[in-house]
Amino acid sequence: HLESITGAFYALDKSWCFSYFNAEAERLLRRKRSEVLGKCVWDEFPQTKGAKLEQIYRQTVSNQEPSECEHFYAPLNSWHSIRALPAERGVTVYFTEITERKAIEAERQQLITDLNERIKEQRSLYNITRILRDEIAPIDKVLRAALMQLVPAVRFPEHAEARIQYADYDLKSRQYADTELQLSASFSSDKGVRGTVTIAYPGSPPLRDGNAFLLEERDWLESVADLLRSYLNRRHARDALRESESRFRRLFQRIPSVAVQGYLMDGTVKYWNDASEVFYGYSKEEA
């Protein structure tokens, strides 16, 4: 009757020794029944001693109720779904291999994790873009606000620190320190001033894959550098235009004999010097 069971099956007596071991169990565990019958399961499969599997078996005998679990058997790099049932002389165990299913689940979970990482990166780029629209606030204040968006975007934010360097500005997160585990992207403004944005791991992040930074994170940091370059170029151009306008105003304001006006495309007065007031008889406010 026992041999008619097509699934993997074995029985343990009250001393935790094998009393039965069918053909499918031989195939999945790669052990001959002649090698294990009459021997203790913890001796023949020492990796299970102290593991969840031992707890499940002992719980089944103690409570006289069925128990289930999923178990990873390292020597064969395989996963098994296990159901243990109480028996008059010990415990009976039915199990199937689920290695392929676990691999699919792990792959799906990795895809979800990767998607969440990309969402974090895109959110930081959106926030930085919004921050860099401010062309009024001091540059160091704007760069500091952008800096605060960097750490939350990386894989291990609890271990990461960030830094932005540009001209005389050197902005760092609180615990920043140079380390071997760091990633940088450079940028240069149209004025030829170089800058760098850096992510560093002063601590020890849990590198499950051996890489501190993924390729996608490198692309993300390059995008951050491009945003900073564009902002600084706009800012420098705006400051240069303001300085040019200021010089223009100072120049013509000092020429009392020449009336100079400036007009927008719709005819609105943009500039009205002192000589224009005298010549036309309208003040700047009236013009």
Salt bridges, closest charged atoms under 4 A:
GLU3 OE2 - ARG33 NH1 3.13
GLU24 OE2 - ARG27 NH2 2.65
GLU26 OE1 - ARG33 NH2 3.79
GLU35 OE1 - ARG31 NE 3.06
GLU44 OE1 - ARG31 NH2 2.53
GLU54 OE2 - LYS49 NZ 3.35
GLU54 OE2 - ARG58 NE 2.81
GLU68 OE2 - ARG83 NH1 2.60
GLU70 OE2 - ARG101 NH2 2.25
GLU70 OE1 - LYS102 NZ 2.99
GLU105 OE2 - ARG101 NE 3.10
GLU105 OE1 - LYS102 NZ 3.80
GLU117 OE1 - LYS120 NZ 3.44
GLU121 OE2 - ARG118 NH2 2.80
GLU135 OE2 - ARG234 NE 2.90
GLU135 OE1 - ARG238 NE 3.98
GLU158 OE2 - HIS159 NE2 3.78
ASP170 OD2 - ARG163 NH2 2.78
ASP178 OD1 - ARG163 NH1 3.66
ASP209 OD2 - ARG155 NH1 3.09
GLU217 OE1 - ARG155 NE 3.98
ASP239 OD1 - ARG235 NE 3.86
GLU243 OE2 - ARG247 NH1 3.68
GLU243 OE2 - ARG250 NH2 3.67
ASP274 OD1 - LYS284 NZ 2.71
GLU277 OE2 - LYS284 NZ 3.39
